[in-house]
Amino acid sequence: MQHIQIKGLDKPVSKLVMGSDFFNLSNGQEVSEILHHYLAIGGNTIDSAHNYSRGQSEQAIGVWLDETGNRDKMVLFTKGAHHDDNGPRVNPDAIRHDLLTSLERMRTDYIDLYGLHRDDPAIPVGVIVEALNEHLEAGRIRAFGGSNWTHQRLQEANDYASQHGLVGFSFSSPNLSLAKPNEPFWAGCVSADAEALRWYEAQQFPLLSWSSQARGFFSGRFSPEIRDNADIVRVFYSDENWTRLQRAQQLAEEKGVSAIQIALAYVLSQPFPACALIGPRTEAEMVSCRDGAELVLSAQELAWLDLTGATV
């Protein structure tokens, strides 16, 4: 499997990142089997968050790391400072609380990639950058980034870091998929649009995409007539996305692969360092992701799939 390099890490990051939002303490055997299959395809990075499965995702990962002794070869990517019922929590106290809790749950003394799960534009970026640098200097994290941060806020944060002799954000984790959302899947979520993609390319800034396969939109399970999944209908049903699906199916037939593998390759073939968060539940689905990650699409194919190019 191919990897990318993220500033601050001495380990490479596999281009397929294993999602763990369904991991919990009651399905330990499934977690072990899934991670076994993930390692078998060459993956080394696990994505989690302070609030996944009410904390049990991180706990399940910690159990697996203890049982296997795999901590040193794995890249742990977890997130904190998600809002709660009282509103935004992107502040030094919340960051510290969530990070220390995640370290305890995952049974480790450092997190490789620490992401802020949401942003709060009301908080000056300097306060956030300074708080994260304190944890960096203490050795609790190796690199930090934003999940669901706009590229404008990322640039503002890194400008502040540069001006004050601090370390800036090393990566970003928004949504990026071939299917373009009509609206955010969840409140406060950010999807990379055309302007953002130009910024990522210009900066060569690493992007770790969640919902990289548009939650199964390209799997063949959906059509304009099938409307039993209200969230998928709300977020992804549009004339433009049906055209993107048709083009993905056409290109897949030409290449002898599946449309969902084309959708995965779309993310991983961007002209900047890109990874895709995936959520396979079976060995066959894992192998499908591996094969999709091996596809390389040309700039012309990317543009045609994205409706910005006329032909392939």
C-alpha positions as semicolon CSV with decimal commas, in nm:
position;residue;x (nm);y (nm);z (nm)
1;M;0,000;0,000;0,000
2;Q;0,115;0,352;-0,070
3;H;0,178;0,595;0,216
4;I;0,205;0,967;0,271
5;Q;0,431;1,159;0,507
6;I;0,290;1,403;0,761
7;K;0,514;1,665;0,920
8;G;0,599;1,574;1,276
9;L;0,568;1,197;1,234
10;D;0,856;0,957;1,191
11;K;0,615;0,692;1,062
12;P;0,451;0,690;0,718
13;V;0,069;0,706;0,707
14;S;-0,105;0,447;0,490
15;K;-0,334;0,594;0,225
16;L;-0,619;0,380;0,358
17;V;-0,705;0,470;0,718
18;M;-0,921;0,227;0,915
19;G;-1,229;0,392;1,064
20;S;-1,344;0,271;1,405
21;D;-1,671;0,448;1,480
22;F;-1,837;0,105;1,517
23;F;-1,571;-0,042;1,749
24;N;-1,685;-0,106;2,106
25;L;-1,607;-0,328;2,403
26;S;-1,876;-0,581;2,313
27;N;-1,746;-0,666;1,964
28;G;-1,381;-0,726;2,047
29;Q;-1,359;-1,035;1,827
30;E;-1,489;-0,843;1,526
31;V;-1,247;-0,557;1,598
32;S;-0,957;-0,803;1,613
33;E;-1,056;-0,971;1,286
34;I;-1,108;-0,642;1,103
35;L;-0,773;-0,505;1,215
36;H;-0,607;-0,834;1,121
37;H;-0,745;-0,797;0,767
38;Y;-0,646;-0,429;0,764
39;L;-0,285;-0,508;0,856
40;A;-0,285;-0,779;0,589
41;I;-0,349;-0,524;0,312
42;G;-0,066;-0,303;0,439
43;G;-0,258;-0,052;0,650
44;N;-0,106;0,105;0,960
45;T;-0,336;0,393;1,065
46;I;-0,651;0,379;1,280
47;D;-0,898;0,667;1,302
48;S;-1,103;0,721;1,618
49;A;-1,250;1,002;1,829
50;H;-1,326;1,085;2,189
51;N;-1,700;1,052;2,126
52;Y;-1,712;0,740;1,906
53;S;-1,928;0,471;2,067
54;R;-1,934;0,691;2,378
55;G;-1,565;0,636;2,427
56;Q;-1,567;0,263;2,367
57;S;-1,402;0,292;2,024
58;E;-1,083;0,426;2,181
59;Q;-1,108;0,170;2,460
60;A;-1,143;-0,118;2,213
61;I;-0,837;0,003;2,025
62;G;-0,644;0,021;2,352
63;V;-0,738;-0,338;2,436
64;W;-0,630;-0,455;2,089
65;L;-0,297;-0,270;2,114
66;D;-0,228;-0,433;2,451
67;E;-0,322;-0,778;2,329
68;T;-0,116;-0,759;2,009
69;G;0,176;-0,540;2,111
70;N;0,131;-0,342;1,791
71;R;0,150;0,011;1,936
72;D;0,489;0,106;1,796
73;K;0,403;0,016;1,437
74;M;0,058;0,176;1,433
75;V;-0,034;0,539;1,367
76;L;-0,315;0,643;1,601
77;F;-0,536;0,924;1,475
78;T;-0,797;1,039;1,723
79;K;-0,998;1,354;1,768
80;G;-1,143;1,567;2,047
81;A;-1,310;1,898;2,131
82;H;-1,637;1,798;1,965
83;H;-1,934;2,010;2,063
84;D;-2,182;1,883;2,324
85;D;-2,540;1,971;2,417
86;N;-2,418;2,304;2,551
87;G;-2,247;2,408;2,230
88;P;-1,888;2,437;2,100
89;R;-1,598;2,305;2,307
90;V;-1,294;2,416;2,108
91;N;-1,096;2,566;2,394
92;P;-0,779;2,476;2,591
93;D;-0,966;2,311;2,881
94;A;-1,178;2,087;2,658
95;I;-0,881;1,995;2,441
96;R;-0,679;1,896;2,747
97;H;-0,965;1,698;2,901
98;D;-1,042;1,504;2,585
99;L;-0,678;1,437;2,499
100;L;-0,589;1,304;2,844
101;T;-0,899;1,086;2,842
102;S;-0,812;0,949;2,497
103;L;-0,457;0,865;2,610
104;E;-0,593;0,669;2,905
105;R;-0,851;0,484;2,697
106;M;-0,604;0,393;2,424
107;R;-0,344;0,283;2,681
108;T;-0,068;0,492;2,532
109;D;0,139;0,793;2,633
110;Y;0,116;0,969;2,298
111;I;-0,118;1,014;2,000
112;D;0,047;1,023;1,658
113;L;-0,215;1,243;1,489
114;Y;-0,446;1,453;1,706
115;G;-0,736;1,629;1,538
116;L;-0,983;1,887;1,659
117;H;-1,315;1,726;1,568
118;R;-1,486;2,060;1,507
119;D;-1,394;2,426;1,489
120;D;-1,535;2,727;1,670
121;P;-1,469;3,040;1,463
122;A;-1,553;3,250;1,768
123;I;-1,228;3,136;1,931
124;P;-0,913;3,310;1,803
125;V;-0,682;3,063;1,630
126;G;-0,388;3,178;1,842
127;V;-0,544;3,041;2,159
128;I;-0,594;2,702;1,993
129;V;-0,249;2,685;1,833
130;E;-0,079;2,772;2,161
131;A;-0,278;2,508;2,352
132;L;-0,190;2,239;2,098
133;N;0,178;2,336;2,104
134;E;0,183;2,281;2,480
135;H;0,070;1,921;2,429
136;L;0,320;1,880;2,146
137;E;0,605;1,998;2,368
138;A;0,487;1,767;2,648
139;G;0,512;1,471;2,410
140;R;0,143;1,382;2,428
141;I;0,097;1,428;2,053
142;R;0,331;1,409;1,753
143;A;0,130;1,621;1,510
144;F;-0,205;1,798;1,512
145;G;-0,466;1,895;1,258
146;G;-0,824;1,997;1,207
147;S;-1,120;1,777;1,131
148;N;-1,398;1,981;0,972
149;W;-1,192;2,298;0,959
150;T;-1,217;2,524;0,656
151;H;-0,901;2,585;0,459
152;Q;-0,929;2,954;0,548
153;R;-0,909;2,878;0,921
154;L;-0,625;2,633;0,865
155;Q;-0,431;2,901;0,678
156;E;-0,505;3,155;0,952
157;A;-0,384;2,912;1,220
158;N;-0,064;2,833;1,032
159;D;0,004;3,200;0,966
160;Y;-0,024;3,261;1,340
161;A;0,209;2,970;1,415
162;S;0,467;3,097;1,166
163;Q;0,452;3,449;1,306
164;H;0,500;3,328;1,665
165;G;0,761;3,058;1,620
166;L;0,514;2,776;1,686
167;V;0,426;2,451;1,512
168;G;0,119;2,473;1,292
169;F;-0,144;2,230;1,171
170;S;0,011;1,939;0,978
171;F;-0,298;1,783;0,824
172;S;-0,671;1,825;0,773
173;S;-0,962;1,581;0,777
174;P;-1,270;1,717;0,599
175;N;-1,509;1,522;0,380
176;L;-1,393;1,470;0,025
177;S;-1,575;1,238;-0,211
178;L;-1,676;1,216;-0,574
179;A;-2,039;1,273;-0,470
180;K;-2,078;1,635;-0,361
181;P;-2,302;1,700;-0,058
182;N;-2,608;1,919;-0,089
183;E;-2,566;2,012;0,277
184;P;-2,349;1,893;0,569
185;F;-2,414;1,538;0,684
186;W;-2,388;1,656;1,046
187;A;-2,390;2,008;1,190
188;G;-2,050;2,172;1,173
189;C;-1,911;1,935;0,911
190;V;-1,691;2,065;0,631
191;S;-1,655;1,924;0,280
192;A;-1,369;2,026;0,054
193;D;-1,509;2,226;-0,240
194;A;-1,328;2,334;-0,557
195;E;-1,173;2,639;-0,392
196;A;-1,048;2,428;-0,102
197;L;-0,899;2,169;-0,337
198;R;-0,700;2,442;-0,511
199;W;-0,564;2,546;-0,170
200;Y;-0,469;2,188;-0,077
201;E;-0,289;2,149;-0,407
202;A;-0,106;2,481;-0,376
203;Q;-0,001;2,404;-0,018
204;Q;0,053;2,031;-0,078
205;F;-0,132;1,994;0,250
206;P;-0,223;1,638;0,360
207;L;-0,596;1,560;0,354
208;L;-0,749;1,260;0,534
209;S;-1,101;1,229;0,394
210;W;-1,394;1,096;0,596
211;S;-1,692;0,948;0,407
212;S;-1,451;0,911;0,118
213;Q;-1,693;0,674;-0,059
214;A;-1,996;0,893;0,013
215;R;-2,144;0,644;0,259
216;G;-2,204;0,384;-0,010
217;F;-2,354;0,613;-0,273
218;F;-2,146;0,439;-0,542
219;S;-2,213;0,086;-0,415
220;G;-2,509;0,019;-0,646
221;R;-2,760;0,026;-0,362
222;F;-2,900;0,367;-0,452
223;S;-3,096;0,512;-0,744
224;P;-3,330;0,811;-0,786
225;E;-3,626;0,580;-0,717
226;I;-3,485;0,432;-0,396
227;R;-3,546;0,680;-0,117
228;D;-3,542;0,466;0,197
229;N;-3,231;0,630;0,345
230;A;-3,335;0,982;0,438
231;D;-2,982;1,103;0,515
232;I;-2,838;0,981;0,185
233;V;-3,131;1,137;-0,002
234;R;-3,087;1,465;0,183
235;V;-2,712;1,489;0,139
236;F;-2,626;1,319;-0,191
237;Y;-2,934;1,296;-0,415
238;S;-2,888;1,547;-0,697
239;D;-2,884;1,543;-1,076
240;E;-2,511;1,617;-1,075
241;N;-2,433;1,326;-0,844
242;W;-2,637;1,083;-1,056
243;T;-2,427;1,193;-1,352
244;R;-2,109;1,138;-1,148
245;L;-2,235;0,791;-1,057
246;Q;-2,304;0,710;-1,423
247;R;-1,956;0,826;-1,521
248;A;-1,798;0,625;-1,239
249;Q;-1,987;0,317;-1,361
250;Q;-1,873;0,379;-1,719
251;L;-1,509;0,424;-1,621
252;A;-1,527;0,122;-1,390
253;E;-1,651;-0,095;-1,677
254;E;-1,366;0,023;-1,897
255;K;-1,109;-0,058;-1,627
256;G;-1,266;-0,383;-1,508
257;V;-1,333;-0,259;-1,156
258;S;-1,636;-0,137;-0,957
259;A;-1,783;0,212;-0,936
260;I;-1,711;0,232;-0,562
261;Q;-1,346;0,157;-0,634
262;I;-1,343;0,442;-0,886
263;A;-1,490;0,668;-0,616
264;L;-1,212;0,567;-0,378
265;A;-0,946;0,619;-0,644
266;Y;-1,090;0,968;-0,708
267;V;-0,997;1,070;-0,353
268;L;-0,655;0,904;-0,353
269;S;-0,555;1,038;-0,698
270;Q;-0,580;1,404;-0,602
271;P;-0,274;1,619;-0,683
272;F;-0,178;1,652;-0,315
273;P;-0,116;1,399;-0,032
274;A;-0,451;1,233;0,034
275;C;-0,575;0,944;0,247
276;A;-0,920;0,789;0,268
277;L;-1,094;0,681;0,588
278;I;-1,265;0,349;0,521
279;G;-1,507;0,129;0,715
280;P;-1,505;-0,226;0,572
281;R;-1,668;-0,491;0,791
282;T;-1,554;-0,803;0,600
283;E;-1,234;-0,934;0,444
284;A;-1,390;-0,904;0,097
285;E;-1,473;-0,538;0,154
286;M;-1,119;-0,479;0,281
287;V;-0,970;-0,635;-0,030
288;S;-1,201;-0,423;-0,246
289;C;-1,067;-0,111;-0,073
290;R;-0,710;-0,229;-0,126
291;D;-0,771;-0,284;-0,497
292;G;-0,943;0,053;-0,532
293;A;-0,646;0,221;-0,365
294;E;-0,416;0,073;-0,627
295;L;-0,601;0,251;-0,908
296;V;-0,445;0,574;-1,030
297;L;-0,670;0,816;-1,217
298;S;-0,534;1,081;-1,450
299;A;-0,608;1,451;-1,413
300;Q;-0,829;1,422;-1,721
301;E;-1,025;1,133;-1,565
302;L;-1,065;1,322;-1,238
303;A;-1,202;1,626;-1,419
304;W;-1,443;1,417;-1,629
305;L;-1,576;1,234;-1,322
306;D;-1,618;1,566;-1,143
307;L;-1,809;1,720;-1,437
308;T;-1,539;1,978;-1,501
309;G;-1,388;1,799;-1,802
310;A;-1,561;1,713;-2,128
311;T;-1,421;1,370;-2,205
312;V;-1,167;1,108;-2,103
